[in-house]
């Protein structure tokens, strides 16, 4: 597939900028302090340490509850 040379993405870029601005306004109202998530696998944790800010605290009790829930839900 070839992309035409005269392709104008101005409108699309303006739409993305507008959506980014709207998301930035929404994110100012969200407080993530104290949020938890199931604990990650060691490999995932290591990779994320170099690529992502640490927004959430990992909680092994939460992970265990999620595993128990899905074990019940998808029992055959």
PyMOL commands that set and color helices and strands:
alter all, ss='L'
color gray80, all
select helices_A, chain A and resi 10-27+42-51+60-73
alter helices_A, ss='H'
color red, helices_A
select strands_A, chain A and resi 36-38+57-59
alter strands_A, ss='S'
color yellow, strands_A
deselect
rebuild
show_as cartoon
